[in-house]
Amino acid sequence: MGAYTTLLVFAAEGEEGIKLLARWLAWAQRWRIAEFLKLARRIRSHKEGIEARLRHRMSNGRVETTNSPIQLLTRSAHGFQSPISLMVPPARAYLLQGVARGQ
């Protein structure tokens, strides 16, 4: 089982991936290796989200891709005296996103 199944969990999708995850968690529990038990506890605490990812194949990558430039531009506006300085960075980010997509 072990590392090979761990790789298969995220290579597989849907119910097959969920079954492999359950098998890996059972394997980790049986072997009682401290690091695996710690990882299994962490996986169980996030199991609902992991199963949703396996079922729906969705991630928050696109949101994070958009959020990062906005955060950077917002930080660059600190220190300015007017509220308009906080409104300009999101507008610049919107324009940058359009340029990045070739629009």
C-alpha positions in Angstrom: 0.0 0.0 0.0 2.0 3.0 1.3 3.5 5.6 -1.0 2.2 4.0 -4.2 -1.4 4.3 -3.0 -0.8 7.8 -1.8 0.1 8.8 -5.3 -2.9 6.9 -6.7 -5.3 8.8 -4.5 -4.6 12.1 -6.3 -4.1 10.6 -9.7 -7.5 8.9 -9.4 -10.7 10.9 -9.4 -14.2 10.6 -8.1 -15.3 7.6 -6.0 -12.2 5.6 -6.9 -10.0 8.3 -5.4 -12.2 8.4 -2.3 -11.9 4.7 -1.8 -8.1 4.8 -2.2 -8.0 7.6 0.3 -10.0 5.5 2.8 -7.7 2.5 2.2 -4.6 4.7 2.8 -6.0 6.1 6.0 -6.7 2.5 7.2 -3.2 1.4 6.2 -1.7 4.4 8.1 -3.7 3.5 11.2 -2.6 -0.1 11.1 1.1 0.6 10.8 1.0 3.1 13.6 4.0 5.1 12.3 4.0 8.4 14.2 4.4 10.6 11.1 1.7 8.7 9.1 -0.7 8.9 12.1 -0.1 12.7 12.3 -0.7 13.0 8.5 -3.8 10.8 8.7 -5.2 13.0 11.5 -4.6 16.1 9.3 -6.2 14.5 6.3 -9.2 13.4 8.4 -9.7 17.0 9.6 -9.8 18.2 6.0 -11.5 15.1 4.6 -14.7 16.8 3.4 -12.7 19.3 1.3 -10.4 16.6 -0.1 -13.4 14.4 -1.1 -15.0 17.4 -2.7 -11.8 18.0 -4.7 -11.7 14.4 -5.8 -15.4 14.4 -6.8 -15.6 17.8 -8.6 -12.0 18.3 -9.8 -12.2 22.0 -8.8 -9.6 24.1 -7.0 -9.2 27.7 -5.9 -6.2 28.3 -8.2 -7.9 30.8 -10.4 -9.1 32.8 -7.4 -5.6 32.8 -5.9 -4.2 33.9 -9.3 -6.4 36.9 -9.3 -6.0 37.7 -5.6 -2.2 37.8 -5.5 -1.8 40.8 -7.9 -4.7 42.7 -6.1 -3.0 42.1 -2.7 0.3 43.4 -4.1 -1.3 46.5 -5.6 -3.1 47.2 -2.4 0.1 47.0 -0.4 1.7 49.4 -2.9 -1.1 51.9 -2.1 -0.3 52.1 1.6 1.1 55.5 2.7 -1.0 57.6 0.3 -3.2 60.2 1.8 -6.4 59.9 -0.1 -8.9 57.0 -0.3 -8.6 57.1 -4.1 -5.2 55.4 -3.7 -7.0 52.3 -2.4 -9.4 52.3 -5.4 -6.7 52.6 -8.0 -5.0 49.2 -7.3 -8.0 47.0 -8.0 -8.7 49.0 -11.2 -5.1 48.4 -12.2 -5.4 44.7 -11.3 -8.5 44.4 -13.5 -6.6 46.0 -16.4 -3.6 43.8 -15.8 -5.8 40.7 -15.8 -7.3 41.8 -19.2 -3.9 42.4 -20.6 -2.7 39.0 -19.3 -5.5 37.3 -21.2 -4.8 39.2 -24.4 -7.9 41.3 -24.4 
